[in-house]
Amino acid sequence: MSAEWYAVHIKSNHERVVRDILERMELTVFLPEKLTLSRRRDRRKTILAPLFPGYLFVEPGARIGWAREVVTTRSVVRILGQGGHPMPMFKNEVESLRILLESGENFKEISYLGPGDAVRIDDGPLTGAEGKVIRISRKEHLVVSVALLQRSVAVELSEKQVVKIS
């Protein structure tokens, strides 16, 4: 597939709304989703969730002025690129992702977090605390050092509980 795809950054939890709006504008949109367990207070439920929360992909074809239409769409933050110019993704990346998802094969997401990365804890009793990744444990958890009162404590967290900060 030689079509150029662009990654669009959108507000969190607005992926489906933006997808529907862009499809009504007759743009080709791909929102990769996966089955995942949702954390509810009283139960766990399997739901379909975005594979890349806050992002979807657009293939504008030969349409002129598509970028302006996309960035002015409600809940769209920006089109990824450099210097304010949308940059297409590498050829076949989106098609390879589509093939993987359609295959039904189990796959595992691999972290881009590594030792030394600064993170903010977004879930659990330490929500809002910031720290640094010390290592990734065998249980595929992050060991994060959090500075408290001029001391450092290490805590083991799931990668889903932290967000990388710069």
N, C-alpha and C positions, 0 to 999 in steps of 0.2 A: 504494500500500500504506500503510495507516494504522497498522499495528501498531507498538508502541514497541519499539525494540531498545536493549540496554544493552551497553556494552563491558566485558569482563571481563579484568582483568590477571592473568596466570598465570605460573608459573615458566617460565623459558626452556627450550625443547625439550620441554615437557610439553603442547603444544597439542593433539595428537591424543588423548592419554590423557584429558585433561579433557573434550574434545569427546565422546568415547565414554561417559564416566561421565554427563555431563549428558544425553546422548541416552537413556541407559538410565533416567534419571529422568523421561523423557518431556517434556523441554524442547526447544524449537526452537533449534538451534544453527547458527551459520554461521561456518566457519573458511575465510576466503579464502586460496587457495593459488595459487602460480605456478610455472612451470617455470623452473629456474635451474641454472647450472653449479655443482657442488660442487667445492671445492678439496680434492683428495686428494694425498697425498705422491707417489704414483706415477702418477696419472692424473686426468683430469677426467671427471665423470659428470653427466648431466642428471638432476636430482631434482625432486620436487614439494616446495616449501618454503612455509611460511606467508608471506603477503604482509606481515603485521604481526607479526613475531616477538614472542611474549609476550602476544598478545591474541587474543580471539575474541569473537563477538557472540551474545547470548542474547535471545530474544523469549519472555517468559514467558506472554503471553496474559493470561487472567483468573486465573491461578493465584495463590493466596494463600500467603504465606510462602516464595516462591521465592528471595528474596534471601538469607535465612538458609541455605537448602539449598545455594545456590551458593557462598557464602563459606566454608562449612564443608567444602566438597569438597576432597579432597586436591589439592595443587598450585595452588589458587586463592589469589591474593594479595589481591585486592579487586575490587569492582565500582566502576568510575569514577563519580564524583559529586562533590558538595560537602557539606562538613560531615558526612560519614558517611552521607549519603543518596544512593542510586543516582540518577543523572540520565540520562534517556533521551537518545538521540542525536537530531539533527535528523531530521525526517521525510524519508523516502525516501533517506537516505544509504546505508544498507545495501542497499536495493533497487537503487540506481544502481550500487553496487559489484558486486553480483551480475550485473547486466546487462552491465557492462563485461567481467567475467571470462568470462561465457558467450558473449560475442560472438566471442571468439577473436582480437580485434584486438590488435595489438602496442601496448603502452603503456610509458611511461617514468615511473619514479618521480621525483618532484621533491624535492629536498632542502629541509628546513626549517632547515638550517644556513646561516649567513651570516657575513659579516665581524664579528669581535668575539666570536663564540660560543666558549665554553670547551669543549675536547674532551679526551678521553683516548684514546690510541692503543691499540687492542686487537689489532693484528695486525702482524707484521713485526719487524724488529730493534729498533724503538723501543717495543715493547709496554710499557705501563705509564706511559710519559711523558705529561705533560699539556702542553697548549699552547692557543693561540688561533688561530682561523681568520683569516687575513689576507685571502684572496680565493679565488674559485673560478676556476680556470684554464679555458682554452678546451677542454682535453681532459676537462672535467668532473671534474677532480680538485680537491681542496682544497689550498691552500697554507697550511700550519700553522706558526706560529712556536713553537718549543720553547726554553724557557730552560734553558741548561746552563752551570753554573759562571759565573753572572752575565753570560752572553753569550746572544744569541739566534741560532738557526739556523732557516732556513726549509726545509721539506721538503714535497714534493708527494706527497699520499696519495689513495687512492681513498676515497670516502665510506664504503665498507664496512669500512675499516680503523679508523674512529674512532667514538666514542660521545660524544654531547653530555652535558656535565656542568653542574651549576648552581652 
